[in-house]
């Protein structure tokens, strides 16, 4: 089937479905405006709208939606848990890489720890190493607790 033909057929189908939905909505609105409470409708009234059926269908649709949501949530819950653990482990790994980078920088500037020309660079590297190592360890610790 050519793309042009498929587009034409899809467009026709959408227009027909739109007309059907519009007609049903109009019939439903007309039935609501003519409905008398607690009185059975005439035989000529379309079967699209019935107050009793509407309440039953509404409850059934609500229950089906809730059950569908619970089912999907129950299915995705383990994946969310594993995804969260994996996220913590990946971020912990990258924090560890940054901590290792700054630890190498500490080793490179170790001779300036007291009063050398790179004293401030050494102190900054120490601070960043401590921060990133803390973040690495805490991420893996939280991943293990999950």
mmCIF file of the C-alpha atoms, coordinates in Angstrom:
data_MODEL
# 
_entry.id   MODEL 
# 
loop_
_atom_site.group_PDB 
_atom_site.id 
_atom_site.type_symbol 
_atom_site.label_atom_id 
_atom_site.label_alt_id 
_atom_site.label_comp_id 
_atom_site.label_asym_id 
_atom_site.label_entity_id 
_atom_site.label_seq_id 
_atom_site.pdbx_PDB_ins_code 
_atom_site.Cartn_x 
_atom_site.Cartn_y 
_atom_site.Cartn_z 
_atom_site.occupancy 
_atom_site.B_iso_or_equiv 
_atom_site.pdbx_formal_charge 
_atom_site.auth_seq_id 
_atom_site.auth_comp_id 
_atom_site.auth_asym_id 
_atom_site.auth_atom_id 
_atom_site.pdbx_PDB_model_num 
ATOM 1   C CA . UNK A 1 1   ? 0.000   0.000  0.000  1.00 0.00 ? 1   UNK A CA 1 
ATOM 2   C CA . UNK A 1 2   ? 1.343   3.414  -0.911 1.00 0.00 ? 2   UNK A CA 1 
ATOM 3   C CA . UNK A 1 3   ? 1.781   6.021  1.837  1.00 0.00 ? 3   UNK A CA 1 
ATOM 4   C CA . UNK A 1 4   ? -0.646  8.365  0.072  1.00 0.00 ? 4   UNK A CA 1 
ATOM 5   C CA . UNK A 1 5   ? -3.389  5.718  0.038  1.00 0.00 ? 5   UNK A CA 1 
ATOM 6   C CA . UNK A 1 6   ? -2.763  4.868  3.652  1.00 0.00 ? 6   UNK A CA 1 
ATOM 7   C CA . UNK A 1 7   ? -3.008  8.527  4.643  1.00 0.00 ? 7   UNK A CA 1 
ATOM 8   C CA . UNK A 1 8   ? -6.264  8.947  2.731  1.00 0.00 ? 8   UNK A CA 1 
ATOM 9   C CA . UNK A 1 9   ? -7.799  5.866  4.354  1.00 0.00 ? 9   UNK A CA 1 
ATOM 10  C CA . UNK A 1 10  ? -6.657  6.950  7.791  1.00 0.00 ? 10  UNK A CA 1 
ATOM 11  C CA . UNK A 1 11  ? -8.127  10.418 7.242  1.00 0.00 ? 11  UNK A CA 1 
ATOM 12  C CA . UNK A 1 12  ? -11.447 8.978  6.083  1.00 0.00 ? 12  UNK A CA 1 
ATOM 13  C CA . UNK A 1 13  ? -11.544 6.648  9.091  1.00 0.00 ? 13  UNK A CA 1 
ATOM 14  C CA . UNK A 1 14  ? -10.896 9.514  11.494 1.00 0.00 ? 14  UNK A CA 1 
ATOM 15  C CA . UNK A 1 15  ? -13.616 11.645 9.911  1.00 0.00 ? 15  UNK A CA 1 
ATOM 16  C CA . UNK A 1 16  ? -16.148 8.789  10.056 1.00 0.00 ? 16  UNK A CA 1 
ATOM 17  C CA . UNK A 1 17  ? -15.257 8.054  13.686 1.00 0.00 ? 17  UNK A CA 1 
ATOM 18  C CA . UNK A 1 18  ? -15.635 11.752 14.500 1.00 0.00 ? 18  UNK A CA 1 
ATOM 19  C CA . UNK A 1 19  ? -19.087 11.872 12.935 1.00 0.00 ? 19  UNK A CA 1 
ATOM 20  C CA . UNK A 1 20  ? -20.192 8.757  14.826 1.00 0.00 ? 20  UNK A CA 1 
ATOM 21  C CA . UNK A 1 21  ? -18.928 10.202 18.119 1.00 0.00 ? 21  UNK A CA 1 
ATOM 22  C CA . UNK A 1 22  ? -20.679 13.509 17.394 1.00 0.00 ? 22  UNK A CA 1 
ATOM 23  C CA . UNK A 1 23  ? -23.968 11.748 16.635 1.00 0.00 ? 23  UNK A CA 1 
ATOM 24  C CA . UNK A 1 24  ? -23.761 9.661  19.809 1.00 0.00 ? 24  UNK A CA 1 
ATOM 25  C CA . UNK A 1 25  ? -22.960 12.718 21.914 1.00 0.00 ? 25  UNK A CA 1 
ATOM 26  C CA . UNK A 1 26  ? -25.923 14.570 20.417 1.00 0.00 ? 26  UNK A CA 1 
ATOM 27  C CA . UNK A 1 27  ? -28.225 11.586 21.050 1.00 0.00 ? 27  UNK A CA 1 
ATOM 28  C CA . UNK A 1 28  ? -26.949 11.329 24.619 1.00 0.00 ? 28  UNK A CA 1 
ATOM 29  C CA . UNK A 1 29  ? -27.488 15.046 25.250 1.00 0.00 ? 29  UNK A CA 1 
ATOM 30  C CA . UNK A 1 30  ? -30.986 14.839 23.777 1.00 0.00 ? 30  UNK A CA 1 
ATOM 31  C CA . UNK A 1 31  ? -31.817 11.803 25.919 1.00 0.00 ? 31  UNK A CA 1 
ATOM 32  C CA . UNK A 1 32  ? -30.560 13.580 29.039 1.00 0.00 ? 32  UNK A CA 1 
ATOM 33  C CA . UNK A 1 33  ? -32.677 16.641 28.347 1.00 0.00 ? 33  UNK A CA 1 
ATOM 34  C CA . UNK A 1 34  ? -35.832 14.541 27.834 1.00 0.00 ? 34  UNK A CA 1 
ATOM 35  C CA . UNK A 1 35  ? -35.242 12.019 30.606 1.00 0.00 ? 35  UNK A CA 1 
ATOM 36  C CA . UNK A 1 36  ? -37.698 11.958 33.505 1.00 0.00 ? 36  UNK A CA 1 
ATOM 37  C CA . UNK A 1 37  ? -36.279 10.662 36.802 1.00 0.00 ? 37  UNK A CA 1 
ATOM 38  C CA . UNK A 1 38  ? -37.557 7.224  37.895 1.00 0.00 ? 38  UNK A CA 1 
ATOM 39  C CA . UNK A 1 39  ? -39.610 6.795  34.732 1.00 0.00 ? 39  UNK A CA 1 
ATOM 40  C CA . UNK A 1 40  ? -38.891 4.152  32.150 1.00 0.00 ? 40  UNK A CA 1 
ATOM 41  C CA . UNK A 1 41  ? -37.957 5.565  28.780 1.00 0.00 ? 41  UNK A CA 1 
ATOM 42  C CA . UNK A 1 42  ? -40.095 4.993  25.675 1.00 0.00 ? 42  UNK A CA 1 
ATOM 43  C CA . UNK A 1 43  ? -39.227 2.184  23.316 1.00 0.00 ? 43  UNK A CA 1 
ATOM 44  C CA . UNK A 1 44  ? -38.228 4.685  20.608 1.00 0.00 ? 44  UNK A CA 1 
ATOM 45  C CA . UNK A 1 45  ? -35.547 6.193  22.850 1.00 0.00 ? 45  UNK A CA 1 
ATOM 46  C CA . UNK A 1 46  ? -32.058 5.168  21.682 1.00 0.00 ? 46  UNK A CA 1 
ATOM 47  C CA . UNK A 1 47  ? -30.326 2.559  23.813 1.00 0.00 ? 47  UNK A CA 1 
ATOM 48  C CA . UNK A 1 48  ? -27.213 4.720  24.020 1.00 0.00 ? 48  UNK A CA 1 
ATOM 49  C CA . UNK A 1 49  ? -28.226 6.386  27.272 1.00 0.00 ? 49  UNK A CA 1 
ATOM 50  C CA . UNK A 1 50  ? -29.858 4.850  30.268 1.00 0.00 ? 50  UNK A CA 1 
ATOM 51  C CA . UNK A 1 51  ? -29.349 6.339  33.738 1.00 0.00 ? 51  UNK A CA 1 
ATOM 52  C CA . UNK A 1 52  ? -29.073 2.925  35.411 1.00 0.00 ? 52  UNK A CA 1 
ATOM 53  C CA . UNK A 1 53  ? -26.731 1.566  32.755 1.00 0.00 ? 53  UNK A CA 1 
ATOM 54  C CA . UNK A 1 54  ? -24.697 4.758  32.858 1.00 0.00 ? 54  UNK A CA 1 
ATOM 55  C CA . UNK A 1 55  ? -24.106 4.403  36.607 1.00 0.00 ? 55  UNK A CA 1 
ATOM 56  C CA . UNK A 1 56  ? -23.207 0.728  36.270 1.00 0.00 ? 56  UNK A CA 1 
ATOM 57  C CA . UNK A 1 57  ? -20.919 1.373  33.315 1.00 0.00 ? 57  UNK A CA 1 
ATOM 58  C CA . UNK A 1 58  ? -19.330 4.317  35.099 1.00 0.00 ? 58  UNK A CA 1 
ATOM 59  C CA . UNK A 1 59  ? -18.569 2.204  38.172 1.00 0.00 ? 59  UNK A CA 1 
ATOM 60  C CA . UNK A 1 60  ? -17.291 -0.638 36.027 1.00 0.00 ? 60  UNK A CA 1 
ATOM 61  C CA . UNK A 1 61  ? -15.116 1.706  33.988 1.00 0.00 ? 61  UNK A CA 1 
ATOM 62  C CA . UNK A 1 62  ? -13.747 3.319  37.153 1.00 0.00 ? 62  UNK A CA 1 
ATOM 63  C CA . UNK A 1 63  ? -12.995 -0.078 38.680 1.00 0.00 ? 63  UNK A CA 1 
ATOM 64  C CA . UNK A 1 64  ? -11.383 -1.269 35.464 1.00 0.00 ? 64  UNK A CA 1 
ATOM 65  C CA . UNK A 1 65  ? -9.228  1.862  35.322 1.00 0.00 ? 65  UNK A CA 1 
ATOM 66  C CA . UNK A 1 66  ? -8.179  1.459  38.957 1.00 0.00 ? 66  UNK A CA 1 
ATOM 67  C CA . UNK A 1 67  ? -7.395  -2.213 38.446 1.00 0.00 ? 67  UNK A CA 1 
ATOM 68  C CA . UNK A 1 68  ? -5.439  -1.453 35.296 1.00 0.00 ? 68  UNK A CA 1 
ATOM 69  C CA . UNK A 1 69  ? -3.440  1.196  37.155 1.00 0.00 ? 69  UNK A CA 1 
ATOM 70  C CA . UNK A 1 70  ? -2.732  -1.194 40.014 1.00 0.00 ? 70  UNK A CA 1 
ATOM 71  C CA . UNK A 1 71  ? -1.685  -3.924 37.600 1.00 0.00 ? 71  UNK A CA 1 
ATOM 72  C CA . UNK A 1 72  ? 0.679   -1.671 35.686 1.00 0.00 ? 72  UNK A CA 1 
ATOM 73  C CA . UNK A 1 73  ? 2.060   -0.265 38.936 1.00 0.00 ? 73  UNK A CA 1 
ATOM 74  C CA . UNK A 1 74  ? 2.618   -3.756 40.299 1.00 0.00 ? 74  UNK A CA 1 
ATOM 75  C CA . UNK A 1 75  ? 4.351   -4.797 37.107 1.00 0.00 ? 75  UNK A CA 1 
ATOM 76  C CA . UNK A 1 76  ? 6.636   -1.743 37.008 1.00 0.00 ? 76  UNK A CA 1 
ATOM 77  C CA . UNK A 1 77  ? 7.462   -1.631 40.745 1.00 0.00 ? 77  UNK A CA 1 
ATOM 78  C CA . UNK A 1 78  ? 10.361  -4.143 40.572 1.00 0.00 ? 78  UNK A CA 1 
ATOM 79  C CA . UNK A 1 79  ? 11.795  -2.372 37.537 1.00 0.00 ? 79  UNK A CA 1 
ATOM 80  C CA . UNK A 1 80  ? 11.620  0.949  39.384 1.00 0.00 ? 80  UNK A CA 1 
ATOM 81  C CA . UNK A 1 81  ? 13.414  -0.562 42.361 1.00 0.00 ? 81  UNK A CA 1 
ATOM 82  C CA . UNK A 1 82  ? 16.141  -2.107 40.198 1.00 0.00 ? 82  UNK A CA 1 
ATOM 83  C CA . UNK A 1 83  ? 16.401  1.112  38.181 1.00 0.00 ? 83  UNK A CA 1 
ATOM 84  C CA . UNK A 1 84  ? 16.853  3.129  41.374 1.00 0.00 ? 84  UNK A CA 1 
ATOM 85  C CA . UNK A 1 85  ? 19.557  0.781  42.621 1.00 0.00 ? 85  UNK A CA 1 
ATOM 86  C CA . UNK A 1 86  ? 21.311  0.882  39.258 1.00 0.00 ? 86  UNK A CA 1 
ATOM 87  C CA . UNK A 1 87  ? 21.123  4.690  39.208 1.00 0.00 ? 87  UNK A CA 1 
ATOM 88  C CA . UNK A 1 88  ? 22.727  4.896  42.650 1.00 0.00 ? 88  UNK A CA 1 
ATOM 89  C CA . UNK A 1 89  ? 25.489  2.504  41.638 1.00 0.00 ? 89  UNK A CA 1 
ATOM 90  C CA . UNK A 1 90  ? 26.258  4.363  38.404 1.00 0.00 ? 90  UNK A CA 1 
ATOM 91  C CA . UNK A 1 91  ? 26.364  7.741  40.142 1.00 0.00 ? 91  UNK A CA 1 
ATOM 92  C CA . UNK A 1 92  ? 28.505  6.236  42.903 1.00 0.00 ? 92  UNK A CA 1 
ATOM 93  C CA . UNK A 1 93  ? 30.915  4.918  40.276 1.00 0.00 ? 93  UNK A CA 1 
ATOM 94  C CA . UNK A 1 94  ? 31.261  8.336  38.644 1.00 0.00 ? 94  UNK A CA 1 
ATOM 95  C CA . UNK A 1 95  ? 31.705  10.037 42.023 1.00 0.00 ? 95  UNK A CA 1 
ATOM 96  C CA . UNK A 1 96  ? 34.445  7.471  42.679 1.00 0.00 ? 96  UNK A CA 1 
ATOM 97  C CA . UNK A 1 97  ? 36.132  8.368  39.384 1.00 0.00 ? 97  UNK A CA 1 
ATOM 98  C CA . UNK A 1 98  ? 36.140  12.062 40.319 1.00 0.00 ? 98  UNK A CA 1 
ATOM 99  C CA . UNK A 1 99  ? 37.448  11.192 43.780 1.00 0.00 ? 99  UNK A CA 1 
ATOM 100 C CA . UNK A 1 100 ? 40.242  9.145  42.189 1.00 0.00 ? 100 UNK A CA 1 
ATOM 101 C CA . UNK A 1 101 ? 41.113  12.043 39.894 1.00 0.00 ? 101 UNK A CA 1 
ATOM 102 C CA . UNK A 1 102 ? 41.467  14.405 42.845 1.00 0.00 ? 102 UNK A CA 1 
ATOM 103 C CA . UNK A 1 103 ? 43.389  11.762 44.846 1.00 0.00 ? 103 UNK A CA 1 
ATOM 104 C CA . UNK A 1 104 ? 45.905  11.544 41.989 1.00 0.00 ? 104 UNK A CA 1 
ATOM 105 C CA . UNK A 1 105 ? 46.119  15.327 42.108 1.00 0.00 ? 105 UNK A CA 1 
ATOM 106 C CA . UNK A 1 106 ? 46.863  15.097 45.836 1.00 0.00 ? 106 UNK A CA 1 
ATOM 107 C CA . UNK A 1 107 ? 49.667  12.644 45.114 1.00 0.00 ? 107 UNK A CA 1 
ATOM 108 C CA . UNK A 1 108 ? 51.068  14.932 42.434 1.00 0.00 ? 108 UNK A CA 1 
ATOM 109 C CA . UNK A 1 109 ? 51.132  17.974 44.740 1.00 0.00 ? 109 UNK A CA 1 
ATOM 110 C CA . UNK A 1 110 ? 52.020  16.122 47.981 1.00 0.00 ? 110 UNK A CA 1 
ATOM 111 C CA . UNK A 1 111 ? 55.329  17.887 48.389 1.00 0.00 ? 111 UNK A CA 1 
ATOM 112 C CA . UNK A 1 112 ? 53.524  21.264 48.626 1.00 0.00 ? 112 UNK A CA 1 
ATOM 113 C CA . UNK A 1 113 ? 51.219  20.232 51.475 1.00 0.00 ? 113 UNK A CA 1 
ATOM 114 C CA . UNK A 1 114 ? 52.722  22.590 54.058 1.00 0.00 ? 114 UNK A CA 1 
ATOM 115 C CA . UNK A 1 115 ? 53.914  25.737 52.327 1.00 0.00 ? 115 UNK A CA 1 
ATOM 116 C CA . UNK A 1 116 ? 54.878  25.026 48.746 1.00 0.00 ? 116 UNK A CA 1 
ATOM 117 C CA . UNK A 1 117 ? 53.921  26.908 45.594 1.00 0.00 ? 117 UNK A CA 1 
ATOM 118 C CA . UNK A 1 118 ? 50.871  24.666 45.040 1.00 0.00 ? 118 UNK A CA 1 
ATOM 119 C CA . UNK A 1 119 ? 49.646  24.686 48.629 1.00 0.00 ? 119 UNK A CA 1 
ATOM 120 C CA . UNK A 1 120 ? 46.144  25.982 47.808 1.00 0.00 ? 120 UNK A CA 1 
ATOM 121 C CA . UNK A 1 121 ? 45.877  23.543 44.897 1.00 0.00 ? 121 UNK A CA 1 
ATOM 122 C CA . UNK A 1 122 ? 46.741  20.715 47.302 1.00 0.00 ? 122 UNK A CA 1 
ATOM 123 C CA . UNK A 1 123 ? 44.126  21.835 49.855 1.00 0.00 ? 123 UNK A CA 1 
ATOM 124 C CA . UNK A 1 124 ? 41.422  22.143 47.190 1.00 0.00 ? 124 UNK A CA 1 
ATOM 125 C CA . UNK A 1 125 ? 42.273  18.656 45.896 1.00 0.00 ? 125 UNK A CA 1 
ATOM 126 C CA . UNK A 1 126 ? 42.028  17.263 49.452 1.00 0.00 ? 126 UNK A CA 1 
ATOM 127 C CA . UNK A 1 127 ? 38.620  18.884 49.961 1.00 0.00 ? 127 UNK A CA 1 
ATOM 128 C CA . UNK A 1 128 ? 37.269  17.662 46.632 1.00 0.00 ? 128 UNK A CA 1 
ATOM 129 C CA . UNK A 1 129 ? 38.619  14.146 47.251 1.00 0.00 ? 129 UNK A CA 1 
ATOM 130 C CA . UNK A 1 130 ? 36.861  14.007 50.599 1.00 0.00 ? 130 UNK A CA 1 
ATOM 131 C CA . UNK A 1 131 ? 33.566  15.260 49.122 1.00 0.00 ? 131 UNK A CA 1 
ATOM 132 C CA . UNK A 1 132 ? 33.560  12.899 46.140 1.00 0.00 ? 132 UNK A CA 1 
ATOM 133 C CA . UNK A 1 133 ? 34.661  9.890  48.199 1.00 0.00 ? 133 UNK A CA 1 
ATOM 134 C CA . UNK A 1 134 ? 31.834  10.619 50.654 1.00 0.00 ? 134 UNK A CA 1 
ATOM 135 C CA . UNK A 1 135 ? 29.331  10.842 47.774 1.00 0.00 ? 135 UNK A CA 1 
ATOM 136 C CA . UNK A 1 136 ? 30.673  7.597  46.259 1.00 0.00 ? 136 UNK A CA 1 
ATOM 137 C CA . UNK A 1 137 ? 30.457  5.645  49.505 1.00 0.00 ? 137 UNK A CA 1 
ATOM 138 C CA . UNK A 1 138 ? 27.036  7.033  50.427 1.00 0.00 ? 138 UNK A CA 1 
ATOM 139 C CA . UNK A 1 139 ? 25.624  6.202  46.970 1.00 0.00 ? 139 UNK A CA 1 
ATOM 140 C CA . UNK A 1 140 ? 26.774  2.580  47.214 1.00 0.00 ? 140 UNK A CA 1 
ATOM 141 C CA . UNK A 1 141 ? 25.579  2.384  50.810 1.00 0.00 ? 141 UNK A CA 1 
ATOM 142 C CA . UNK A 1 142 ? 22.112  3.640  49.848 1.00 0.00 ? 142 UNK A CA 1 
ATOM 143 C CA . UNK A 1 143 ? 22.031  1.213  46.898 1.00 0.00 ? 143 UNK A CA 1 
ATOM 144 C CA . UNK A 1 144 ? 22.776  -1.698 49.228 1.00 0.00 ? 144 UNK A CA 1 
ATOM 145 C CA . UNK A 1 145 ? 20.053  -0.598 51.684 1.00 0.00 ? 145 UNK A CA 1 
ATOM 146 C CA . UNK A 1 146 ? 17.393  -0.639 48.920 1.00 0.00 ? 146 UNK A CA 1 
# 
